[in-house]
Amino acid sequence: MGTNYYYESCKRSESLHIGKSSAGWVFIFQAHDEPEIMSVSDYLVHFENNPGKIVNEYQQELTVEEFKQLVQSLQSQPNRPRENLQNWSDLEDYHFAKYNFS
């Protein structure tokens, strides 16, 4: 069982899937082509440049700082996806997936 996280922009009606937390796993980020997001740094720039809010699938709102703390707390989990063309780690060792997994 896991929890999905989304970014709801004030300017757009759709939400952007950020990623998913699951018991025993590191946080898995969703990569995007549009807007181009391939790293945690890209997400932070997107949050800064596009006013909005982070919510989970249960509509619980998190600040960017709370979200960063959540992701960091999961970095020591034992399970990590295998790296390949669809899964990779960014320069800060956060895991990304190119396919839809929500």
BELSUL-V789585 format. One record per residue. N is the residue number from 1. PSI is psi as a letter, one per 40 degrees, with the letter a starting at -180 (NA if undefined). OMEGA is omega in whole degrees, 0 to 359 (999 if undefined). NEAR is the number of other C-alpha atoms within 10 Angstrom. Layout:
n:N psi:PSI omega:OMEGA near:NEAR
n:N psi:PSI omega:OMEGA near:NEAR
This chain:
n:1 psi:h omega:181 near:5
n:2 psi:i omega:178 near:13
n:3 psi:h omega:178 near:14
n:4 psi:i omega:180 near:19
n:5 psi:i omega:185 near:26
n:6 psi:i omega:173 near:20
n:7 psi:h omega:179 near:23
n:8 psi:h omega:182 near:19
n:9 psi:i omega:176 near:17
n:10 psi:d omega:185 near:12
n:11 psi:d omega:184 near:9
n:12 psi:i omega:179 near:11
n:13 psi:d omega:181 near:8
n:14 psi:i omega:177 near:11
n:15 psi:i omega:181 near:16
n:16 psi:h omega:179 near:16
n:17 psi:h omega:180 near:22
n:18 psi:d omega:182 near:23
n:19 psi:a omega:188 near:23
n:20 psi:h omega:171 near:21
n:21 psi:h omega:178 near:18
n:22 psi:i omega:181 near:15
n:23 psi:h omega:177 near:13
n:24 psi:e omega:183 near:13
n:25 psi:i omega:169 near:17
n:26 psi:i omega:175 near:22
n:27 psi:h omega:178 near:28
n:28 psi:h omega:179 near:25
n:29 psi:i omega:174 near:28
n:30 psi:h omega:174 near:24
n:31 psi:i omega:180 near:26
n:32 psi:i omega:174 near:19
n:33 psi:d omega:181 near:8
n:34 psi:h omega:358 near:6
n:35 psi:i omega:182 near:11
n:36 psi:h omega:179 near:11
n:37 psi:h omega:183 near:19
n:38 psi:e omega:181 near:20
n:39 psi:i omega:176 near:21
n:40 psi:d omega:177 near:21
n:41 psi:d omega:177 near:13
n:42 psi:d omega:178 near:14
n:43 psi:d omega:182 near:19
n:44 psi:d omega:176 near:14
n:45 psi:d omega:179 near:11
n:46 psi:d omega:179 near:17
n:47 psi:d omega:183 near:17
n:48 psi:d omega:185 near:11
n:49 psi:e omega:183 near:9
n:50 psi:g omega:182 near:15
n:51 psi:h omega:181 near:13
n:52 psi:a omega:181 near:16
n:53 psi:i omega:176 near:16
n:54 psi:h omega:177 near:22
n:55 psi:i omega:173 near:20
n:56 psi:i omega:185 near:17
n:57 psi:e omega:177 near:13
n:58 psi:e omega:179 near:9
n:59 psi:f omega:173 near:10
n:60 psi:h omega:183 near:9
n:61 psi:i omega:177 near:16
n:62 psi:i omega:171 near:16
n:63 psi:i omega:177 near:11
n:64 psi:d omega:180 near:14
n:65 psi:d omega:178 near:8
n:66 psi:d omega:179 near:12
n:67 psi:d omega:178 near:15
n:68 psi:d omega:178 near:13
n:69 psi:d omega:178 near:11
n:70 psi:d omega:181 near:14
n:71 psi:d omega:180 near:18
n:72 psi:d omega:181 near:13
n:73 psi:d omega:181 near:12
n:74 psi:e omega:184 near:18
n:75 psi:d omega:182 near:17
n:76 psi:e omega:179 near:13
n:77 psi:i omega:186 near:13
n:78 psi:d omega:186 near:10
n:79 psi:h omega:179 near:14
n:80 psi:i omega:178 near:16
n:81 psi:i omega:174 near:14
n:82 psi:h omega:179 near:11
n:83 psi:h omega:177 near:12
n:84 psi:a omega:182 near:9
n:85 psi:d omega:182 near:8
n:86 psi:e omega:180 near:11
n:87 psi:h omega:179 near:18
n:88 psi:i omega:174 near:21
n:89 psi:h omega:176 near:20
n:90 psi:a omega:183 near:13
n:91 psi:e omega:179 near:10
n:92 psi:e omega:178 near:9
n:93 psi:f omega:172 near:11
n:94 psi:i omega:188 near:18
n:95 psi:h omega:183 near:25
n:96 psi:i omega:175 near:25
n:97 psi:h omega:181 near:21
n:98 psi:d omega:182 near:15
n:99 psi:i omega:180 near:11
n:100 psi:h omega:182 near:10
n:101 psi:e omega:184 near:12
n:102 psi:NA omega:999 near:12
